[in-house]
Amino acid sequence: MTMTEVVQGKQRLSEYMTNLFTAFPELTLTVTNLIAAEGQAWVEWCVEGINQGRFLNTAPTHQRVTFRGASVLEVREGKVVQERRYWDAQNLMQQLRDGRNAPATA
């Protein structure tokens, strides 16, 4: 798993989510804003969790992290067919490296 890889297909999505929840087993995502229109949705979110497993080739830090982001979803027949996610990965890695919560930015 890298910060820039494209995750496509059910198998890759399953692997990505397994890696994420191995690194952050009690991860919580809170939707802070949602706008939906025909075939699209825009979601702002906040994620919190404790790093308890390997993440992006980094050993577990056991640090609590908080970061914000946004997703643009394409929806067809009631199903999400594409998501483009925007978040500050540098902020997350700084929190893990420094052992403290850095200011979360979207």
Secondary structure as UniProt FT lines:
FT   HELIX           10..23
FT   TURN            25..26
FT   STRAND          28..37
FT   TURN            38..39
FT   STRAND          40..50
FT   TURN            56..57
FT   STRAND          64..76
FT   TURN            77..78
FT   STRAND          79..87
FT   HELIX           89..98
//
